[in-house]
C-alpha cells in the first residue's frame, strides 16, 4: 500500500517542485573565479549590473592585516514585477568606528557597496548604492541574524527566498576586536505603486 501511495504522490511532488523551484535562489556567482572585490586596507566600489540587486555577501577577517576584511558580493536580477530601476544613488556615508543603522531612502533596494579603510580606527566607512523601482513600497520587513555570528569569524550571508530584497543594515562595532557584526534589513516589495515614501 505504501508503495502505491509513493507511486501516486511522487510525480505530483516532482511537478509541484518544478513549478515552485524558481522561487528560491540557486548557487551564487560571486564574479570571476570568486575573487574578492578588495584587498586588505584598501577602498572599493562595487555595483551590481543595471537591474540587479545584492543577494549574497561573503567576507573573511584578518587580524594581522589591520583587523580588516576581504569582501565579495553576488547579484541577481530583481523580479520582473518590479520593472526597471527608475533611479539609483549613493546614500550618506556611515562613519568608521561607530555603530549605525541605515535603509535606502526613497524605498530603494541595495545594489552595491562602497567602502574606505581607516587605519587610525582599524575600521571602514560604508555607503550603500541604492536603486528605486518605480514607486514600489517595502512590506514584511525583518532583520537577519548577526553576520558573522562572532567577531573575527568568516561571513557568508545569502538570500534564499525569491522576492525578498536587502534594503539596508544595522551594524555593531567592537572596539576590542576591531570588527563589525551586521544584521541586514530584508523586505518584500509591492507589485503596485504606492502613494508614500519612506524617509
C-alpha positions, 0 to 999 in steps of 0.5 A: 500500500505504501508503495502505491501511495509513493507511486501516486504522490511522487510525480505530483511532488516532482511537478509541484517542485518544478513549478515552485523551484524558481522561487528560491535562489540557486548557487551564487556567482560571486564574479570571476573565479570568486575573487574578492572585490578588495584587498586588505586596507584598501577602498572599493566600489562595487555595483551590481549590473543595471537591474540587479540587486545584492543577494549574497555577501561573503567576507573573511577577517584578518587580524594581522592585516589591520583587523580588516576584511576581504569582501565579495558580493553576488547579484541577481536580477530583481523580479520582473514585477518590479520593472526597471530601476527608475533611479539609483544613488549613493546614500550618506556615508556611515562613519568608521568606528561607530555603530549605525543603522541605515535603509535606502531612502526613497524605498530603494533596494541595495545594489552595491557597496562602497567602502574606505579603510581607516587605519587610525580606527582599524575600521571602514566607512560604508555607503550603500548604492541604492536603486528605486523601482518605480514607486514600489513600497517595502512590506514584511520587513525583518532583520537577519541574524548577526553576520558573522555570528562572532567577531573575527569569524568568516561571513557568508550571508545569502538570500534564499527566498525569491522576492525578498530584497536587502534594503539596508543594515544595522551594524555593531562595532567592537572596539576590542576586536576591531570588527563589525557584526551586521544584521541586514534589513530584508523586505518584500516589495509591492507589485503596485505603486504606492502613494508614500515614501519612506524617509 
